[in-house]
Structures are given as C-alpha cells and as structure tokens.
Amino acid sequence: MVLTVVLNMFIYRFQDALNICSLVCSASMESLVSETRTPIRIGDRSTSDVVVRIRTQDGRDDWFYCHSQVLIEKSKYFADRLSENWPTCQILDSRNCVEVYCQESEFDHHVSVLRLLYNVIDGFVDDMWHGLKMPLEFFSQTISHNGNFFSTIRFATSSPPPIMNDLKSSAQEQLEYMLTEDDDAPLLAADDEIKSEVKDCVKRLFERFNNLLEALLCEMELFSDGGKMQSFQSLLSDLSWACQILCKLEIMRELVCNWTDASDKIVKVVKEASPTAELIETKLRVIEVAAKILEAIGYGTVVLPSAKRLHMVKVWLPFVRVAKPLIDSVTTARDDAPTLKMDSELWQSLESTFVSVILALPSAEQAEILTEWLGNEHIQYPDLTEAFEVWCYRSKVSKRRLSFLAVNHDKINTY
C-alpha cells in the first residue's frame, strides 16, 4: 500500500505541474481571485474537510488541513485519491485523511506542491514561478499514455529550467528505484522497447554534453562563466545517473564508447579552465563518471579493443592522480569553500579498476605504464603494486616457458 501511494504521487506530479503552470500562464489574477468569494487557505481547520498527512520512514509526520474542492480541482492525484473508486476508500474512509509517504529528501517538495495548489487559487503566485518560460507542450509530452515511463525518462535526461530541478531529481530517483532488483522483482520489466528508449534518451543527453564540450574548447574563457560551469556540472551529474540506469539494463556500450572518444576533450577542457572553487567540484563530477566508465571496461561489462583501453588508461590515470590530492585538500573551513566529499570507497574502487584494465593489456603496454608509474611522484595513488607484482610473475613464468621451449627445440634439432 505504501509503495502504491508513493508511485502514484510521483506519477501525478507531472499532471499537477501542468494544472498549476496552465493557471499561471493563461489566467489573470482577477479571474483566479474570482474563483471563490471567500479565500480558502491551507491550514484553516475550521473549514477543512480533508487532512493530508505527509510522512517519511525516518519518522517525520506533518498534518495539513486542506479542502477537497481545491485538491480535486487542481490535482489529478487527489481527484482520484478522494473518489469513490479509490481501493481503500470505503474500508478506511480515506477521503477524510490522505496519507502520502515519501523519502526524507522529497518531503519539502511535497509540501511545496501542496501549497502551490492554494497559492494559485488565491491569486498569489510564489516568487519561484516568476519568469517561467517552460512551454506547456513540455508538460503535455511528460504525461504519456505508456505507463509514464517514456515521458519520465525523457524528462529525467533533459535540461529543464532550474525551477524544475527538484522534480527532475525526483524523476531520476524513482526511475532508478523502479529498475532496481531487491527482495522483490523490479517494478518495471526492461523489455527491448524500454531499452531502446533509454538508449535514445542517453544518446541525446551525451550529444548535449559533447556540444557543450565543443563550445568550451572554442572559447575557453566562457568556462569561467557561472552559467556554463553549472550547465557542465549538471550534465555530468545526469551522465553519472545515466551510467547507473544503463548498467542495470546492461546497455552501457554506447555511452562507454562515446565517453572514450571524448576523453581527450573532457580532460583538456577541465585542465585549461580558469581555477575556481567550482572547478574542483567539476573535476570531482568528471571523475565520478569516468570511474563508472572505467569500471564497465575493467570488469568486462563492455569489451573494447586493446588500443582504446590503453588510451583510457593514458588519459585518465594522470588526470586522477593529480586531481585526488586537490580534491582531498578541500575543506569547509571557509564560508566560500565548496562542500565536497568523494566516498573513499569510490577512490578504492577506481584504483582496483585501473589495476584490472592494466592487467588486461598486452605485456609490453603494461610494462610501459608500470615503468612510468614507478618513476612518478604520485606513486601512492593509484597504487599499482598489485599490477606490478602480477606483471613480474607473468613475465617470469613466460621467460621460463620460453627457455623450456628453446631447450626442447635444440634437442629436437640434435636428433
């Protein structure tokens, strides 16, 4: 029951957004005020006929005294939830108390959506809606007839205005949850149609990322602009999330190949960018995506030719070894310092991935990389000792076998 309420609430958010945005864009203040003679206020217990109870698993539990006429008119979710057709309506008399379960991180979003329903009907538009330029066609596309999955994945991989960032993050979280296998089966069966749509959406996402890379390479001074930096980081975050979805669906190959081809440009853009506090966060986001790509290569999820695997090591090994001390040195002692934290497990995982990728290369290429590592000042990270020991063992065994073959060959020739 809890899961059903959560998913239904998420699905209907887009429809609620359409209702609110339509009112903001097409109705005047006078017509909004005239919808009711006496202003209806959320929290007015004397006139309330419905209690909306928003709860989290962490124990947060807030009650909001609301009015069914407002909820039903402005929200498709509440219209269904308060109808006679709702499964538990007759049993629990749920029309008087609507319980909405959500994650702690989404609590404020649920409250904001609820209040916006009243803000619009009272003729007051919150500051967050000023300057809204999102076309209504976007919301129409968001509400699809195919289980909302296609429209949701398109929205989750899009670049909407900042006002929609919270909704986009929620969409990404819900999609990831729907595709996750735990004790129960995943909520969504990943058939060929779904995989194809996900691949197309991620392809378009990477195209926007690559276009931004090209623009930054042409005019590097633009990278100091806050908007460009924010867009770059946002696309990196989306790509990091996309890696998780593609990995679950076992369709990582295209993104891995695209990232591999663009690696030189990515590193060049970050290296040549103006040094700012935001740049450190950008490097962190780049490493997070690169780690997922390298992991797919290192553990055989995606098989690439030896030349491309070697190229990935030569590009990202120097970048990571220089970036790690810089990222680790960042603190929050100053008010203007960014709050950055990279999980230590991710650093360890990245180190193990480098070892796996290197050990899968031809022996001569391994020797080249390990020789450079032994003479580098950043020898402590990534620590390639394991790769060096394995290379030494394999070289010794190979030499022994070659010697054995040479001796036997001489004996055969003697006879």
N, C-alpha and C positions, 0 to 999 in steps of 0.2 A: 504494500500500500504506500509506504514512504517513497519507494523508488518511482512509483507511478506518478505521484504528486510532483516530485522533483522534475521528472522528464516533461510532464505536461506543462508545468510552469515555464520551463525553458522554451518549449516549442511555441507557446503562446506569446512569449515576449515580443517576437517579431511582429505579430499581429497587433499587439498593444502599441508598439512603436509606430506602426502605420496609422492607427487611430489618432494617437497624440499628434504625430507630425502633420497629419491631414488637417487637424484642427488649428494647429499653429500657423500653417501656411495659407490656409484658404478661408478661415473665418476671422472676422473682425472682432475687436474687443467688445463692441456693443452687442453683437449677436451672441457672444459667449455669455455675457452677463445676463442677457435676457432669457437664457435657457431656464433660469429659475428665478422666481421672485425673491425668495429668501435664500441668501447664500448658504450653501451646505459646506460645512467644514469637517475635515477629518479629525477624529478625536472628540467630536461633540456627542457625548454619551447620552444626552437627553433625547436626541433624535436618531441615534444609531439603531439599526436593526440587524447588523451583522458585525461579528468580531473576526478580524483577520489576525491569526496568530502565527507569527514568523519564528521558526525555531531552527536551531542548529544542533548537531551531535555533541558539540562542546558545552551544551547547557544553556546557551543564550536563548531567551524566550520572551518576546515582546508582543503585547496585545495592542491592536489598533481598532478603535471603534469607527466603523465605516457605515456606508449606506448602500443598500443593494441596488437602488436605482442608478447610482453613479457607477458602481462596479460593473453592472450588467451592460450599461450603455457604452462604456469606454473600453471594456476589456473582454475579448472573446473567451479568455480562460475563465474569468469569473462568471461570464454568462452561462457557460457550460457547467461550471462548478456549482452554481446556485440553482440549476434547473432540476426539474423532476427526474430527468434522465440520468443524473449522476448516480453511479452504482451504490454508494453508501448513503444516499440522501435520506431514504425512508428509515434505514436502520439506525443511523447515528444522528439524525436530524441535523446534518452537517450544514444546512443552509444558515443556521444561526451562528456557527463557528467554523471558519475555514482555516485549516491548519496547513501551512506551507513550510516544508522542510528544505533547507539549503545548506550549502557549505558556509563556514565562517567568513571566508573571503568574499562571498557574494551577498552577505547579509545587507550591507548598506545599499547595494544595487536594488535589491527587492524593495527596500523601504523607499528609495528614490522613485522607483516606478509607481509605487502605490500613491505617493504624494503628488506625483505629476498628474495623475488622473483628476485629482481635485484642483490642482493649480490651474489646469486648463479650463475646467468648468466654471471656476470662479473668475475667469477673465484675466488671470495673472499668469504670465509666462516667466519662468525662472531664468536667471541670467545665463544658465548653461545652454539655453535654446536660442539665445540671441545670435544672429548671423548664420543660422542654419541654412545650408545650401544643398543639402542632400536631396536629390530628386526623388519624388515619390515612386517613380518607376523602380528604384532600387529596392524599396520595401516590397513592391509587388513581385519582384523576382525572388525575394527572400522567402515569400510564402508559396512554396511549391506544393504540387499535389503528390509528389513522390516521397511520402514519409518525411518531408522536410530535410532529408539528408543532403541531397544535391545542392539545394539552396544554402544550407548551413555551411557546407564545405567551401562553397564559393565565397560566402561572406567571411569565413574564418581565414581564407587565404587572400583576401582583398586588402586594399589600403583605404579604409574609410576615414572620414574626418576624425580628429581627436575626440570629439564628443561621443563617438561610438566605440572607443577603445575598450571600455569595460564590457560592453556587450560582445565585442569580438573575442575578448579573452574568455568570457563565459562560454561562447560557442566552441572555442578550441578545447576547453576543459571537458565539455560534455561529449564532444566527438571522440576524444581520447578515451573517456570512460566507456562509451558505447562499444568501442572496439577492443576493450581490454578483457582478456580471459582470466578469471579468478576461480573461485569455487563454483561459480555458476557459468553457464555459457555466455559469450558476449551478446549484448543486446542487438547487435547488428551483424547479419551474415554477410561477409565480404565476398560477394559474387563478382563475376567479371565486369559487370556494368558499373558497380561501385568502384572497383579498382581503376577502371578506365577513367571515370570522372575525377577521382583523386589525382591520378597521374596528370590529367589535363590541367587541373587547378594548380598543382605544384609547378608544372611547367610554366604556366603564366606568371606565377609568383617569382620564379627564378628569372624569367625574362625581364621583369621589372627591376629585379636586383641587378642583373647584368647591364641593363640600360643605365642605371644609376652609376655603376662602376665606370662605364664608358664616359659618362658626363664628367665624373670626378677626375678621370685621367686627363681629359682635355683641359679642364680648368681646375687645377688643384687648389687654388685659393678659395674656391667655393666651399671646400670641405670645412673651413673654419666657421662657416655659417651654421648657426644652431639648428635651423630647419633641415639642412642637408644631413647634419650629423644625426638628428633624431630620426629622419627617414631611413638612413643607413642602418641604424641600430634596430629600428622596428622591423625592417626586412630580415635582418639577421635573426631576430627573435622568432619570426614566423618560420624561417628556414629550420631553425633548431626544433621547433614544434613539429614541422612537417617531417623531419627525419624520424621522429617517434612514430608518427602515423604510418609512414611508408615502411618502416621496419616491421610494424605489426602486420601489415598487409603483404609483406615480403615483395615489395616492388621498389627497392631502393636504387636499382641500377641507373636509371636515367639521371637522377639527381647526383649520384656519385660521379658519373661521367661529366656532367655539366660543371660541377664544382672542381673536379680535377682540371678541366680545361681552363677554368677561370682562376685557378690558384695564383698564378703569377700576377694577374691584375689585382687580385684582392690584397695580396701582400704588398704590392707596390703602392696602392692607394693608402693603406694604413701607415706604411713606413714614411711616405712623403707628406702626410698630413701634418698640419700645424700642431705642435704639442700643447694639448689642453687636458683638463681633468676629464672631459668627456671622452677623449681619445683612449684613455686607459680602459674605460668601460667598453668602448668599441673593440679593442683588442681582446677583451675577455669574451665578448659575444662571438667574435670570429673564431676563437679557439674552441668554444663550445660546439660550434657547427663542425669545424674541422675534425674535432675529436670523434664525432659521430660518423663522419665520412670515413675517416681512417679506420675506425673500428669495423665498419662494414667491409673494408678492404682486407684488414688484417686477419679477420676470422672467417674469411671466405664467403661471406654473405653475397658479395659482389666480386667476381673474378675479373681482374684487369690484366692486360699484357704486362710483362716484366718492365718494359720501358716506362710505362705510366706509373707503376708502383714505385720505381726508383725516382721518378720525377716528384712524386708526392713526398717522399722522404727528404729529398734535397731541398724542397721548397719549405716544408712545414717544420722540419727538425730545427733549423737555425732560428726560425721565427718563434717557436715555442720556447726554446732555451733562453732567448733574450727577453721575451715577454714575461716569463714566470717571475723572475726577481722583481720586475717593475710592478706587477700586479700584487705580489705578496707584500710589497713595501707600502702599499696604500693603506692608510689608517683613517679613522673617523675622528681624529683628534681635533681637526679644524672644522669649523662650521661649513666651509665651502668645499670640503673634501667629499667625493662621492662615496656612497656606501656600496662597497664591492666585496663580494665573497665568492670564491670559487671552491666548491667542495673538494676537500683533499682527496676523496676517492676518485674524483674525475682526473686529477693530476696523476694518480697512481694508474688509473685505467689507461690514460693516454700514454704513459711510459710503457706499460705492457703491450699496448697496441703497436708502438714503434718497434719493439723487440720482435713481435710476430711478423710485421711487414718486412723487416730487415732479414729475418731468418728464412723468409720465403724467396729471397732474391738469389740470383746466381752467386757463387762463391767469390768471384773476383769483385763484384759490386759490393758484397758485404765487406770485403777487405778494405775497399776504398772508403766506405762510410766509417768503419771502425777505426781506421788509421787517422782519419780527420778528427774523430771523437776523442781519441787518446791524446791528441795534441791541442785540444780546445780548452779554453779557460772555464767553460761551462760544463765540465765533465760530470758534475754531480747530478745534473738533470738535463735531459733524461739519462738515467743511469743505464748504460748499455752493457753492463758487465755480463749479464746472462747471455746476451747475443754473442759477446766476445768469447766466452767460455765454450759455447756450443760451436762457434766457428773454429776455434782451436781444436776441439775434439774431432769435428768432422774432417778438418784438414789433416790431422794426424792419422786418422783411420784411412782417409783416401790415399795418403802417401804410403802407408803400409800396404794397402791393396795394390797400388801401382808397382811397388817394389816386388811384391809376391808374383804379380803377373809378369814382370820383367824377367825374374829368375826362371819361372816356368817356360817362358818364351825361349830363353837361352838354352835350356835343357832340351827343348823340342828340336831346336835348330842343330844341336850337337848330335842328336840321334838321326 
